[in-house]
Amino acid sequence: MSLTGGDVTLERDGHVAYVTLSHGRYTVVTMEMRRLVAERFAEIDADPEVRVVVVRSDGEHFTSGGDIAGFMEVDPIDLTDLGHDVTAAARSPKPVIAAIDGYCFGVGLEMVLSCDIRFGTGRTQLALPEMNLGMIPGSGGTQRLARLIGQSRAKFHILSATRIQAQQALDWGILSGELHADRDALGEAVDALAQKMASLSPAALRTAKEVLDRGVDGPLYTGIELERKAYSMLRATQDFAEGVKAFGEKRSPVFTGR
């Protein structure tokens, strides 16, 4: 085991970008792969043609987690920024969908928790198992999981390193939609959602993500005020005018992001 190895590739299909993790059957995430995740998202964020992002893995499992032995090769001070690269999806202005099949442990779960929408299969298993190593999650896992499923459930699963099964994850809102039968069905569902979202207004998608992310942790009145201001801003866009016109003409709108 080492700090290097594995790959994170970027492909584009129309307005949808696909970020694919690749490192063997269990898709072990190395430090190099963490860096590559940030690089791929930097490319995506700079590309005006990309409207929606899909994060997936080409291994048998989404990922069994990080390269454990590799952590001992990193100076402790360098670990203070550990979670910045791998959670680039949270900072991207574009909506990000995660396709999760099989194991999604440790850094993998922290990665998908930073995504906006998560789809899974019946064999999806989620876990933050760092407690088994005498460690805690270090890439946002404690904070994002607690905000998503509540403090009590998060404490149980983090402090005991207990896995969250697929149906639990769906019931608790970690996963969305439904549990898909297998990887192929998962891929089809994710592709369909990504293409549907890519046909919508990029300006509205970007604004909705920002309002949801920034408003949820503040007081209700602050979030509502943010929403009102964003709504007013979108009123001035060409996309909104196109949406209203298309509605009146009973046709599908053609959005440009302006």
Beta strands, then each sheet from edge to edge (+ up, - down):
strand 1: 7-13
strand 2: 16-22
strand 3: 52-57
strand 4: 96-100
strand 5: 103-105
strand 6: 117-121
strand 7: 125-127
strand 8: 164-165
strand 9: 179-180
sheet 1: 1+ 2- 3- 4- 6- 9-
sheet 2: 5+ 7+ 8-
end
